Amino acid sequence: MQVCKLADMDQTLQQIARYASNFTFSNLSSDVISDGRKRLIDVVACAVAAYDKQPSAIARQIAMQHAALPQAQLIGTHHFSSVEMAAFANGVMIRYLDGADTYPGGGGHGSDCWAGILAVAQFKKSTLQEIITAITLAYEVFYRLFQAGNFREHGLDNVLYVTVGTAVGVCHLLKLNEQQIAHAVSMALTGHLPMGVARTGVLSMWKSGASGNAARNGVFCAMLAQLDFDAPAQPFEGVRGLFEITKKFTWPLLPSKPTDTYALSLSHMKSYLCDYHSQTPILAAMQLHQQCRVDDIAHVHIQTYWFAWNEVASEKEKWHPSNRETADHSMPWIVAGVLTDGVFSEQIFEAHRLVDTNLHAMAEKITIDVNDALTKQFPDRMPCIMTITTNQGKKFEVKVDMPHGHYLHPLQASDIKNKFKTLTRQHYKTEQADRILSVIWQMDLNEPIDQIFKEVVIL
């Protein structure tokens, strides 16, 4: 059979494949390695916190129906599944509570790539060094695709970045050559163009399912490429290729030295388990709660940047969400909950709070508008101005520019530790949580990942 040669492939595909094939651990600084450990802790915490949620249970159930050869472990359990289905199930758990890192502005979640890379790494008995190299590479391709193409503007869902990023990261773990990497990327693109409707209107379980599915697809593409299954040579630039669906873009010069800034370190981590654009309104609402009584609030006016309004405050469903998926992507609902309770809590997304008439009444008092001056500050800042008018006519106003977790205001090791313990306390006693944190922070880079899967089993 005539195999499609690298020389026949379009320039963009060649650039990605060449970069990935030359990428090594020596490219990384100690800061990037530390950031990798932080995000590994974060995705484990988010996955374990979502362990009991219905989509997570469904994902594990279907994964356990698959023969486990080659095999990888389902986070929190002793159970194994096929590598692809483990990537799917673990990906659903990582994404469901929407607590892991993100690239604001339509970039989605680089953290979704962890599911596929961890699954393959366990099967291959990859070392922590190999995993951090692979995930850094995955984030790099993920982020640059977002920056260059911004597929959201063309109706495509951001999980496309997950499929391509995962495929490239897994190719590194499988030690594939340049031509095989190119085929994996081509398959990831040509076979998996997801629709943005997954994130509009009333949201569904597919909000997290799409992420797990994207990780699974990336794994599958890399494993096919390993067996020299070839793919279209011109997925970007060819006739009816990606550039005809979106727009032509130039692939950027990517970092390659330890002194460079890598996309992994540019991802924004979250202090609160909800959409990123509500992180600063949460802080504003907590401050205003201390300044006036809840019963005195007559009206709440929020000024925000255009993307935040468009993403989490432009649809009527956001004011009266009927499920968790819609509620955690609703600025008015989240603000109503924080103004009522004084703090952010996962409880505002529970079934009994979603029918709470007081919360719905508070949401009705909230209006949200776009402020052009704030829009100009995004994405370097995530500004929010919140003004409360009381029944007595008094006004209280707060402005918050940046959430804790923004790459310019990053979470520190102590913050990651506290977040991990908070999210996992339902499943881990203090001793187990401390042991898991110690294992990930102190694990030698030459050790395989198996120990982490063993430690995170829910007892």
N, C-alpha and C positions, 0 to 999 in steps of 0.2 A: 504494500500500500504506500502511496506517495504521501508523506507527512508534510504538513504545511510548515515551511521554513521560517525562521526568525526574520530573515532578510525580506520576506514578502509582507511582513506585518506593518501596520501603520506606525507612524513615528511615536505617537503617544503611548501605545502599547509597548513598544521597544524601550522607551524611557523608563517606564514603571518596572519592567522586567529586569532591565540592566541594574537599576538602583537596588532592587530587592536582592538580586543575586550577589551583589557586592557588599551587602550590609552585614556587618559583624559586630560582636560585642565591644570590640575596641573602639567603635564609633561613639560609645556612650560615656557620659560623665558620671561621677558618683551621685550627683543630684538627680539625674534621670533614673538611676537605679533605685534611689530612695523613693522617688515619685512612683515608680512601678510597684514597690512594696506597699506604699500607701493605698494605691488603687486596688491592689489585690485584696487587702484587708477590707476595703470599702465594698467591693463586689460580693465578697463572702458574707459580709454583714447584711447587705441588701437581700441576698438570696435566702439566707436563713430567716430573716424577718418576714419574708413572704412565704415561708414554707407551708403554712396552714391555709393559705388563700386558695380559693377554688381553682383558678387557672393553673396554679402550681401543682395542685393535686391531679388535675386532669392531664397536665403535661407529663408528670411522672408516671401516671397510669398507662398512657400510650407508649411511653418509652420502655416500660417494663414488659411490654408485649413483644419487644424486638429481641431477637437472638443477640447475645453479647459477644460477637466475634467480628471484628476486633472490639474490645470492650473499654468502657470508661465508666466512672462512678457518678451516681446522681448525688449532688451536694446534699449533705445532711443525712444520708442513708448508707446502708451497707450494700445497696442494690447497684447492679451494673446493667448497662444497656449497650447497644451499638454506639460507636463513636458519634455518628451523626445525630442519633436520637438523644444521647446525653447532652450534646451541644444544644439541642432544641429545649429539652426540659430545664437544664440549668440556665439557659438564656431567658426563658420565661420568668424564672424565679429572680434572676438578677434585675430584670427590667420592671417587674410588676408594680412595685411600690414607688417607682420613679425616684429613687434616692441616690443613684450613682451619677457619675460625672457627665458633662454635656458640653457642647459647643453652641452657645446661644446664637439665634439668628437663622435657625433652620438646619443646623449642623447635626442634630441628633446626638447620639451617645456613643462615644468611642468605647466606653465600658462594655457595650454589648459584644465586642470582639473577644472578650475574655472567655466567654462560654465555649466557643469553638477551639480556641487555643489551649485551654485547660484540658478539654476532652482528649485532644490529640496528644498533648504533652503527657497525660497519664498513660495512655496506651503505648507511647514511644519511650516512656520512662525518661523523659527529658529533664534536664537539670533546671534549676531556677535561673541560671545564667541564660540558658537557651530560651526559656519562657519570657524573660524580661526583654531579651533582644527581639523575639518574635512579636511581642505585644507593642513594643516601641515602633517597630516597622509597620504593624497593622494600623496603629493610631496615625502614623505619618501619612500613609496612603489614604486612609479615611479622611483626615482633615484637609489634605490638599485637594482631593476630589470635591469636597464641600466648598472650599475657597474658590476653586477654579470654575466649577460648574453650577453650584447652588441649584440642585435639581428640584428643590421645592418650588421654585418659580415656574417650573414646567410641569407641575402636577405629579411629580414622582415623590415617593416617600423616602425619608432619610435613611431607612434601613438598607438602601442600596449601597451606601457607604460601608455598612457592616458586612455585607456579603463580600465585597471586593477586599476590604481590609482584612477580614478573617481569612480569605483565600490566600492572600499574600503572606500573612503571618504563619499560617499552617504550612505553606510551601517552604518557609524557612525551617520549621521543625522537621519536615520531611526531607530536607536537604536537596530540593529539586534544582535543576539547572535553569538557565535563563529562558530557554525555549519552553520548558514545562511550566514555568511561572507565567509566561505570556499566555499559554493555553488556559491556565486556571483563571487568569483575570478575564480573558475573553469569554469563557463560559459563565463566569460570575455576572458579567454585564449582559450578554445576549440572552441568557435564559432566565433572568430574574429582575425584571423591571416592575417594582411595586408601586401601587397607586396611593397618592396622598390622601384619598378619601378615608383612609384608616385613622386620620387624626382630625376629622371635621365632624361637626354636629354632635350627636349623642355617641360617645365613644364606647368601645366594646372590649372584650377580652383580647381581641386581636391587636390592641395597642401594644401589649407585651408579647403576644404570640408572634407578631411580625418580626420582632427582634430575635426571638429564639429561632424562628424559621430562617431568618437571614444568616445567623451563625451556622445553622445546619447546612444551608446551601453553600456557604463558603468552604466548609469542611469537605463536602461532597465534590466540589469542583477541584480542590487541590488533590484529593485522593484519585480522581479520574485522571488528572494530569500526570500524576505519579506513574500511571500505567501507560503513558504516552497517548491518551485519548486527545486528539487534536480538536481545535476550535477555529471559528472564523478569524481570518488574518487581519481584518479591518473593522473591529468592533466600534472604534471611535470614529474614524475618518472615512470609512467606506460608504458605499451606496446603501441607504436605509440603516446606517449606523447610528450611534448615539448622538453625534453632532447634528443629525437631521431631526432628532427628537427634541434636543435641548438647544444648544448653541455651540459654536466652535470655541474652544478655550485652549490656552497654551499651558502645557504642563510645567510647573515651576521648578526652579533649581532647589533640590531638597538638601537638608542638613546632612553632613557626613563626618563631622569632627566633634570630639567631646566638648569643644567650646561653643558649638552651635546650640541654638534653642530648638528643642524638639517639640512636636505637637502634643506628645504625652503630657508635658509640663504646662502646656497652654490650656488644657481642658479644665473646666470649672467644676469643682466639687460642690456638693450640696450640704447645707446644714439641716435642711428640712426636707421631708419626703413628699415632695410635690413638684410641680413644674418650676423651672428655674426663674421664670419671669415674675413669679409671686414671692420670691425670696425677700426682695426689698420691701414690698408691701406688708409682708408679715412683720418685719422689724418696725415699720412705721406704725402699724396697728397696735403692736405691743406697747410702744411708747404712748400712743394716744389713749389706750385703755387706762393708763395710770393717771391721765389728766382729767378725765371726765367719766361720769357714771354712765353705764350702758343704757339705763332707762331714760337718760337725758338726751340721747342722740336722736336728732331729727333727720339729719342728712349727712351722708359721707360722699365726698367728691374726691376721686383719684385722678391725678394727671400722670400719664405714663408715656412711654415712647411707642411709636407706631407698631413695631413688631409684637410687643407685649399685648397691646390692645387686640391686634389681629389674631393672635394665637390663643389667648385665654380670656378675652372679654368682648368679642365682637358678635357672638351668637347668643340668641335668647336662651338656649339650653344651659348656658353657663350660670344663669341666675337661679335656676331651679333644677340642679342635677338630680338624676334618679339612680345613678350608680357610682361606684368608686372611680372608675376610669374617667368619667366626665368631671367629677368633683375635684380630683387632684390636678385637673387642668382648667380650673375655674378661679380666676382672681376674685370675683365678687363673693363666691362661696367661701373661699379660704379666708378672706378679710373679715367676712361676717362671723366666721367661727372664732377668729383670734380676738376680735373686738368683744365678742360675747364671753369667751372663756379667759381672756387675758394672756393666753399662751397658745402656741401652735401645738396641736395634738392630732395624732392619727384618728382619734375618736370622731372627728368631724366628718370622716368618710365612712363611718360605720352605718349600717342599715337604719338603726334607730335615730341617728342624727340626721340622716337624709330626709326623714319625715318630720323633723322637729319644726313646728310652726314658728317658734321664736327665731330660729336661724333663717328660715325663709323670709320672715318679716324684716329681719335685719338686712338680708340681701337686697330686698326691695328698696331699701333706703340708700343704696349705693349706686352712684353713677360714675362712669369711667370715660375719660376723654383723652385724645391724643394731644400732647404738647410738642409742638415742632422743635422747640429748643431742647427738650429732653431727647427727642428722636435723634438729633445731631450728636448727642453724647454716646449713643449706643453704637457698637457693643463694648467700647472701652469702659463705659459706665452703664449701670442698670438703674437709672434714676427713677424715683417715684416721689410725687408730692401728694400728701393726703391731708384733706381738710375736713374737720368735723364741725358741723353747725348744730348747736344744742337747741332744745325746745325754748330756751330762754333767749336765743339769738346770739349766744357767745360762739366764737370761732376758735378752734385749736388747729394748728397746722404743723406738720412735720415733713421734712425732706430727707430721704435716704438715697445715697448715690451708689453704694456698692455692697453686696452681701458678703458675708464671711464664707470663703470658699472660691471666690473669684480668683483667677490666676494671679492678679496683682495683690490680692489679700488672701493668701492660701491658708488652708487648714494645716495646722501644725500636728506633729506626732501625737501630742496630748489630745487634740481635738478628734483625731482619727480614733484614738483609743476610747474616748468617751462615747463617740458615735457608735462604735462597734458594740460596746457593752450595753448601751441603751437599746439598740435594735435587736440584740440577741438575748436579752435577759429572760425572755419568755421560754427560751429553749436551753440556755446554758447557765449553769451555776457559775459563780464568780471564779472558782478555781479553773474550770474548763475554759472560760473566756480568756483568763490571764494566760493560760497555757497556749492557746491558739495564737494570741497576739505575740507571745514570746517566740513561738516557732517561726512565724512569718517574718518578724523583724530580725531574728538572729540566724535564720537558716543560711547555711553556707551556700554560696552560689553554685557549687558543684554537686549539691544534693538533688535527687529527683523530687518531684512534686508529690509523690504518693503520701508522704507523711502528713501533709496538710489535709488531704481528703480523709485520712483516718481520724485526725484530730477533730474535724468539724462534724462528725457524725452526731446526730441528736440522740442522746441516751434516754 
